[in-house]
Amino acid sequence: MMRLSWLLRRSFDFGEREVAHWFPGHMAKGLKQMKTKLKNIDCIVEIHDARISFMIKRILAQLKQQGVGKVIFTNCLKDQNIKQVVPAISELIGCSQRFHREESTETCIMVIGVPNVGKSSLINALRRTHLRKGKASKVGAEPGITRSVLTKIQVAESPLLFLLDTPGVLSPRIESVETGMKLALCGTILDHLVGEDILADYLLYILNEQMQHRYVEHYGLEKPCADIETLLKRIALKLGKTQKVKAITGVGDVNITVPNYNAAAYDFIRTFRRGQLGVVMLD
């Protein structure tokens, strides 16, 4: 059995980093738009990222206390459990008073969640499943793709169901640096606000801590690695991500080729987000 004790860091050094603040103007505007549209909404679907389990545990506990039992775990990339969503919505609405919408023959749902959690992906998955239609909401790997509350998007014919996509909204203040790191790894906070090199280092720490060493095979390493610079150099060379820099020598300026560590960190983080480095719980 290979000894891994030398690979593992007992803790991650966050240094003197400050908690990221990210509450751009489109979030405040989006919140106002969402409030004005609530009178035309029959049900709200709130989406959470199951990788951030400290959020899921807290939310499930709160929902249980409130008597809410309709929680569906889905995978929009593979359309897993997507067929359960519309019947669950119909059942909830059927058991509730619709007040001023009693005469309406259509159902309108608002989809909410933090940035880049998969709201647009859910809408597109529902359209694929029930209407055999393509994308209606723009999807991207960076938070903030959906900048405003869109018009109604039909996702089912029977029952006639429309969804409203909304911009992701975060709390104006994140409670700790580690919480911010976990949110950033899931793409909820823009990478450059934290630093892709720092994110990559924290990701490596998490993977090693959880004995998730799929990155070793993925990037052609001989064994797990604890040093982020060594890993990024290997990734850059494997992917051909290099850059030329000018070096000043005694005989003049010389252009030398060095690994592009930023490009390597970018690839490492996005490979994780695509699920190619194993099933990881950030808690």
Secondary structure, DSSP 8 states (H G I E B T S, - for coil): ----TTT--SS---TT--------HHHHHHHHHHHHHGGG-SEEEE---TT-HHHHHHHHHHHHHTT-------BTTTTBTGGGHHHHHHHHHHTS--GGGTT-SSEEEEEE-STTSSHHHHHHHHHHHHT-----S---SSTT---S----EEEETTTTEEEE-------SS-S-HHHHHHHHHTTSS-HHHH-HHHHHHHHHHHHHHTT--HHHHHTT-SS----HHHHHHHHHHHHT-EEEEEEEETTEEEEEEEE-HHHHHHHHHHHHHTTTT------
